[in-house]
Amino acid sequence: MHRVTMDRPVEVSVVLPAYNEEHTIEETVRTTLETLAAFLPREAVEVIVAEDGCDDRTPEIADQLAAEDSRVRHFHSDERLGRGGALERAFEAANGETLVYFDTDLATDMRHLEELVERVRTEGYDVATGSRWMPDRVADRPAKRGVPSRAYNGLVRLFLRSELRDHQCGFKAMSREAFYLLKDDIQDNHWFWDTELLVRAQREGLRVAEFSVDWEPKGDTKVDLVRDIFGMGSQIGRTWWELSVRPRIDRRVTMAAGIALTLVALALMTVYLDPQAVLDVMGAADPALVLLAAVVYLVSWPIRGLRYRDILAELGFHEKTSFLTGAIFISQTGNLVFPARAGDAVRAYVVKARRGIPYPSGFASLAAERVFDLLTITVLAGTVLLGIVATGNTSALIEGLLGSGGEVGAENRRAGRTAAVVAAGVGLAAILAVVGIVASARSDRNLVRKALGRFSSDSYADYVAGIVEQFVVDLQRAAGRRDAFARVGVSSLAIWSLDVVTAILVLVALGANAEMSVVTLVAVSFFAVSVGNLAKVLPLSPGGIGLYEGAFTILVVALSPVSVTVAVGAAILDHAVKNVVTVLGGVASMLSLNVSLTKAVEESANARDQAEPVDSD
């Protein structure tokens, strides 16, 4: 955005960020003009109402104020930009050399306005900020405001090495030069914008003045769990990474991190899978069939890439299958290292940084993929379970799960029971998720905003609700159309069928086919692998190792004449083969695509789109 030049010589531009301020905005504007007139010529000031997608009478009042006084300007936005976003677009169109902003509730005593302005205008500071936590003055704040504020500012000082005491006081000024130096580096567009401005100003070596102010809380607090812990807390972590970690990362460090990730994944395999047991089993297995099992499992990965491509295409993003397959390989390698499927965040980050796919869409596509995975293996497991009931083998299944010790062993039986419970719960959740998607798609009520409204009426909660709503809309789009649903469903069926075929080949490699018919082998394998993978959704260990083996062993032994030794060996070897393919694929993808968290950030060409303001001047 380019500066809008005006005929009058404006020296100071005051921006008032406004969201649904119909009860206060008029008085705030008049008080601001009166205060400025006490120490500046009338023609040297302008007041800009940065109205951020209000749904009350604030726009009408702002238009009226602008019509009555040429010093007042109104910028309207049809959509929420966030507090920081609204400030940025107003400052870019402001005319003053000194840029000022403060909260419209006038919690800070306006007698400090002259000091704020003059710190920048005449004293030569680049940035000035009021403070409620200076040693000589502490604002009278209730505990529910004071405690979180002190904790937050302490974290900023600790992690971001700031020398200031109060980063969120809504009473700040800066020079035009400082704003243009910092604005492209500030990533947040809401409440953290204030903090990031001050932190980055200090890192750039700018002169920052912090002075004490009288401050009195107005109205109820806007502090809430969603905003302060999850929102601004994550922004502290993000800024710490960008300022303290990323500058130290070069290509050598990136490659070392990738190798370390691989070594950790392999090391964890030796913790949860006895390496000697794996070697013993592999020694007894047909190596040609084990290799064929690995090849079959490898074939499923390009299909994963195709499926992810189809899901993203429904969201309007068209990417190459090779890139997406590599991204999945890397994220799944991360899932072998970190519990709670933290590797999934790797994929969302990579597709955002490298392809500009927004986080809500990235996570929605992942959620859609997970829903299809869970629904597919639930259907597979349910189909075989119906067959078991129809053939009268239910008692064998119950005895396998509820029996005591025996040849299977108490530890394996306990893991198998846990896996069965988890699998049943996850399968039910998958079905409910599909029902929920359909129900929300057909509902005219804003369920997301209503639910978040129970926890907070803050404008930031409304902002978060918008993100969640976009997530839900994207998820519905990804799985909503019948042809897309069918196409992704077929891909999911192919992926998990190949997963089962891999297990079948491992069982055959250990001679299990000699003890049962082909039909029994296929049915048992489908049931054991499906229940085991449903159990892995609760990752009690990295990669879900443990529950999978328990479910696989118990079900194979209960439903077939295969011995415990062969069943345990097959479970270990099956999981080991799949993990090795995943890790090697992750390494190959990092090398061929040069994709990693750090490299993706370095190569990110993603720029924030900024809408032009509507100047009602």
N, C-alpha and C positions, 0 to 999 in steps of 0.2 A: 504494500500500500504506500502511496506517495503522500507527502505532506500537502495539505490543502492550504494554500496561501490566502490570507485575508488582508484587506486594506488597513485595518487598524493594527497598531504595533503591540500585539499581545506579548506580555512577558511571562505571565503565570497562567497555566492551564490546570484547573482543578477538575478531576474526574470523580464522579459519584457513581459507583457500581450499584445498580438498583435491580432488585428482583422482588416483585410484589410489595412495593413500598407505598401504596396509595395513601396510607394514613400519615406518612412522615415526609415524603419527598418534597412537598411544597415548602414546608417549614424549614427543611434542611437547606434547600436552595436559597431561600431568602436569608437565612442566618449566615450562610457561606458568603453571599454577596456583601452583606453588611460588615462582616468581619474583615473581608479583604479590603473593603473601602476605607477601613480605618488606617491602613498603612500603605496602600497602593493607589495610583490614579485609576479612575473609573475605566478608562480605555485600555488599561494594561492587563486586564484579567478576562478570563472566560471560564464558565462553568459548564461542563459536559455531563449530561445525564446518560450514563452507559447502561441503558435498559436492556436487560438480558432475558428476552422471551417471556415477559410477564403475561399473566392471564387475568390480571385485575385492571384497575383504572390507572395504573401508573403511566402507561403511554399517553393517555389523553391529558393527564395533568402535566406531563413533561412537555407535550406539544403546546399547551396553553402558556406555560412559563416561557418557552422559547419565543412564542409570538409576542409576548408582553415585553421582553427584555432582550435586546440584541446580544447581550453578553452570555446568554444561555443557549446551549445547543443540545439537541436530543438525538441520540443514536439508537435506533430501534433494531432489534433482531427478532425474526420470527421463530427461531429455535434457540434452545439453551446452548450457550457457548461456555458456560462456567464463569466463575468470578474472574479468574485470570484471563480467560479468553476475551471477556467483555472489556477488561482494562486495556489489554494490548491493542485491540482494534480502535479504541478511543484515543489512546496515546499516539498511535500512528497518524491519526488525523488531527491531532491537537496542534495549535499554533505557538504555544508558549515555549520558551527556552527552559523554564522550570516546570516540571510536571509533578502534580500533587494528587494524592487520593486519600480518602478516609471513609470510614463506614458511615452510612447514611443515618444510623441511629444516634450519631453524635455522642457516643459514649465517652470519647476523649474531649476534655474541656477545650472549647474553641479559643480560649485565650492563648493556647500554645500554637495556634496556626501561624502567627507571625514568625515565631522562632523556627518552626518547621520550614517555612518558605525561605527565610533569610539564611539558614544554614547552607542552603544550596545556592541561592540567588546571589548573595553578597560575600559569604564567608568561604566559598570555594570548595565545599564538600560535594562529592559526586552523588552521594545518597545520604538521606537523613531519615531517621525513624524514631518515633516515640517509644517509650519503654515504660511498662508497668512494674518492672522488677528491678529497677535500679536500687542500689543500697540506700539512697537517701529518700526513696519514695516507693511505697508498695501500694498498689491499688487495693481497695477494699473489695476483695473477691470472695464469694462463697466457696466452700470446699469443693463443690461439684465442678466449679470452674478452675479454682486455683490449683488443686492437686494435679489434674490432667495437664494444665498449662505448664507447671513447673517440670513435670516429668517429660513432656514433649520437648521443651527448650533444653533440658538436660541432655536428651538424646541427640538433638541437633548439635549441641556443642561437642559432645563426645565423638560422634561418628563423622560429622562434617567439619570439625575443627573450626567452628565459628567462635569468635570472641564476644559476640553479643549476648545479652541476657534475655531479650524478648524479640522473637522473630515474627510473631503473629499479630502484634498490635496494628490495628487497621488505621495507621496514621503515618504516612510515608511521603517522601518527595525524592526526586532525582533530577539530574540534568538531562537534557535531550540527548547529549552525547552518550551518557551512561546507559540510557534506555536502549539506544540503537546498538551499543556495544554488547549488551547482555541479552536482548530479546530473543535472538535466534537460538541461544543455548538453553533458555528456560523451556523445559519440556511440559511441565504441568500446566493445566488451564483452569484450575479451580483454586481451592484454599491453600494449597502448598506453594502457589505462585509467589506469595509474599516471602516465604522462607527461602525459596530457591533464588529469588532476586538478591537477597542479602548475602547468601552464601557465595554465590557466583561473583558478586561484586567484590567481596573480600579476596577471593581466589585470583581475581584480575588485578589486585593491588589498588583498587579504587579507594578513595577516602570516604569512610562511612562514619557518620555521626549518630550516636545513640544518646538521647537525652530523656530525662524523666518527665512524665506527664501525669496530670490528675485524670483518673479514669473511673467512671461509674457505670456499672452494668445496667443496660436498659432492656427490659423485657426478660423473657425466659432464655436460658442458655441454648445454644445450638450445638453444644458438644454432645456427640452420641457415639456409640460403639462402632457403627459402620464407618463413619467419617474418620475418627481420630485413630483408631487402632488399625483397621484394615486399609483405609485410604491413605492418610498421611504417613502412617508407619511404613507402608510399602514404598512411599515416595522417598523417605529417608534412605532406605536400602538402595533404591535405584540411583539416587544422586551420589551416594557413597561409592557405588560401583563405577559410575561414570567419572567421578573426580579422583578417586584414590586407587582403583584397581585397573580400569581399562587403559589409562595412559602407560602402565607398565607392561602391557601385553603386546608382544610382537609375534611375528610368524613362528619363531623358535618356541616361545612360550605356549603358543596355541597348539602346536604339534605335540609338545611335551604333555600338555593337558589331555589331549586326545589319547595319547599312549597310556597315560596314567589312568584315564577312565577305563580303558580296555583291561589293564592289569588288575584294577580293582574288581571289575566284573568277573574276571577269571578267578581271582583270589576268593571272592565270595562263593563261587561255585564249589571251591574246595572246602569251604566252611559248612555248607548245607548239603553238599553231595560228597560222600567219602570217596576221595580220588582212587584209593585202592579198590573199593567196591566197583567203581566204574571200570577200572582197568581189568578186574577179574571178570566182570560181565562181558566186556568187549572181547576178552580173550576167548570166551565161550561162544560168542556170537559169530554168525556168518558175516565176514567183513564186507562182502559184495552187497548183501542186503542192507547192512547198516549204511553204506555209502549211498545206496539207492534211496533209503529213507531220508537222508540228508538232502539229496537232490530233489525229491518230491516236496519236502518242506520248503526248499529254496524257491521252487516254482510258485508257491503261494504268495511270495512277496511282491512280484510285479502285479499280481491280481489285487493285492492290498493297495498298491499305488493307483491302479485303475479305479478301484472303488472310491478312494479318496478324491481322485480327480472328478468323478461323477458327482460326489457330494458337494465339492467346492463349486462345480459348474452350476448347480442349482442355486448357489448363492451369488452367482455372477462373476466368479473368478475362474479363469481358464489357465491352467498350468500344465507343464509337461509331466508325463507319468514318471519319467526317470528321476526328475528332481523330487517329486513327492515320495517315490519309493525310497530314495536316499534319506529324506527327512524322517520317514517312518522308521527306517533301520536305526538311525541315530537316536531317536526318542525311545525306541524299544530297548536299545542298549542301555540307555539311562534308567529305564525301568528295572533292569537287572541289578543296578547299583543302588538306587534309592527306593525306599519303601513308599507306600501310598501312591504309586504310579506318578511320582514327581517328574519322571521323564516325559510325560505328556506335555508338560509346560515347555519343554525344549522345542517340541514341534510347533506349538503355537507361536513361540518367540521367533523361530527360524522363518516360518512363512510370513510373519509380519515384517521382520527386518529385511528379508531378501525379496519378498514379493509384494509387500505393502498391504497384506490382508489384515484388517483390524482384529484386535484381540477378541471382541465379542464374536465375530464371524469365525475366527480360528478355533475358539473353544466350542462354539456351537457345532462346527463341523466335526470336532473330536467327540462331542457328546452324541451327535447323530451316529457316528461310527460305532461308539460303544453300545448304543441302543440296539443297533442292528446285530452286533456281535452277541450281545446277551440274549436277544430275541431268538437268534438262529440256534445257538447252542441250547437254549431252553426248549425250543421246539424239538431239536434232535434228541435231547435227554428225555423229554416227555413222550415222544413217539416210542422210543425203546422201552420206557417204563410201562406204557400201555401194553406193549408186546409181552413184557415180563408178567404182568398181571393176567393177560389173556392165556398164557401158556402155563399158568399155575406155579411159577417159580418165585412167587412173592415171599414164601416162607424162607427160602434160601437167602434172599436178599436181606430180610429182617434178621435172620440168625447171623449173617455176616457182619451186620452193623452193631447189633446189640449183644452178641455172644461175648463170653468172657475169655480173654487170653487165647489159649489154644495155640495152634501152629502159627497163626497170623501174628500173635504177639500183642501185648497190651498197648504198646506205643503206637503201632500201626493202626490198631482198631480204634484207639482214641482219636487219632488224626482223621481216620475215615469217617467216624461219627461227626466230628466237627465239620469236615468237608461237606457231608450230606446236609447238615443243618444250614450251613452257609449257602450251599448251592440252591437249596429250596427257597431261602430268603431272597437271594439275588434273582432267581428266576421269577419269583413273584414281583419283585421290584421292576424287572424289565417289562413285564406285562402291564403293570400299573403305569410305567413311564409312557408306554405307547398309548394307553387309554388317556393319560393326562395330556399328551400332545394333541390328540384328536379333540378332546373336550375343550382345551384352551383355544384351539383353532376355530372352533364353532361358537365360542362364547363372545358376546359383545361387551362383557364386563372387563374392566382393567384389573385383573386379579393380582398382578405383580405389584402395581402401585398401591393397591389396597393393603396387601400384606406388609410391605415396607412401611406404610403409613402407621401401622400399629407400633412400630419401634421408634419412629422419628417423623416429625413434621418439618424438619430442616430442609432448606433448599438443596443441600447436598444430597439428602436422601432422595429427593426428586431427581437429581442428576444421576444417582446410582440406579434408580428405578428405570430411567431411560436406557441405560446400558443393559440392564437385565432384560428389559422388554425387547431390545434389539437382538439379544441372545436368543430369546424365546422365538421371535419372529424368524430368525435365521434357521433355528432348529426345525421349525415347522416347514419352512421352505425346503430344507434339505431332505425332509422325509415326507413332505406333504403330497406331492403329485403321484398319481398311481403308477405312471410309467417309470418315474424316477425311483419310486419305492420298489417296484418290481426289479429294476435293473440292479440297484444296490443290494437288494435281497438275494438275487441270484449270485452276485459276486461274493456275498457273505457266506452263502451255502457252499460255494466252491472253495473258499478259503478254509472253512472249518472241516470240510470233507477231506481236503488234502492234509489237514492237521491229523485227522483220524487215520488216514491211510499211512501216514508216517508211523503212527503207533502200531498199526497192524504189521507193517514191515519189520518193525523192531521185534514184535512178538514172534513173527515167523522166523526171524534171524536167530531167535533163541529156541526154536523148535516147538513153540506153543501150538502150531497148526497140527502137529501129530496127535494132540490130545483132544481136539474138538473139531467139529465140522466148520466149514467155511461160513455158514450162516451164523453159527454161534460166535465164531471169531469176530465177524463183522459187527454183530449186534452188541456184544460185550465191549468191543473197542469203542464203538460210538457212545455207549452209555458211560464208560469209565472216563474217556477223554472229555466228554461234555460236562459231566459232574465235576471233574478235576479242574477244568477251566473256569467253571462258575465259582468254584471255591477260591480260585486265585484272585478273584475280584477283591477279596479281603486279604491284602498283602501283609501277612504277619511277618514275612521275611522278604528281602529283595527278590523280585521275580516270582513271588508266591511259592517258592520252593518249600516243600514240607507238606502242605495240604494237598497239593497235586499228587504227590507220591502216595500219601495215605489213602486218598479216594481211589486212585487207580488200582492200588494193591488190593484193598478190601473188595472192590466190586469185581475185579477179575477173578479173585479166589472164590468169592461167593457165588458167582454165576457161571463158572466154568471148572473143568477138572484140572486146570493149570495149578502147579504147586506154588507155594508161597515164595520159594527161592526164585522161580522164573518170573513170577509177578513183580516182586520187588526189583529184580534185575531189569525187567522191561521198563518199569516206571522210572528207574534211575537213568537208564540208557536213553529212553525216549526224551526225557527232559534235558539230559546232557546234550544230545544231538541238536535239539531245537535251540538251546542256549548258545552252543558253539556257532551255529549258523547265524544266529542273531548278532553275536559279538563280531564275527568276521565280516558280516555284512555291514555292521556299523563302522568298523575300521575302514573298509573299502569305500564306503560312502563319504566318510570324512576326508579321505585322501583324494578321491576322484572329483567330488563336488566342492571340496574345500569348505565344508559346512561345519560350524561348531557355534556354540553360544557366543564366544568372544569374537570369532571371525564374522559372524552374522551381524553383530553390532558394528564392527569396524566398517563393513561394506554396505551398511544400510544407507540406501539413498531415499529413504522414506521421509518426506517432508510434510509438515502439517499444513493442511489447506486452511486458508484464512479468508473468510467472506468479507467483502467490502461492506463497510457500514453504510446505513442509510442516514444521511445527514438531514435532519429536519430543520436545519438552521435557516 
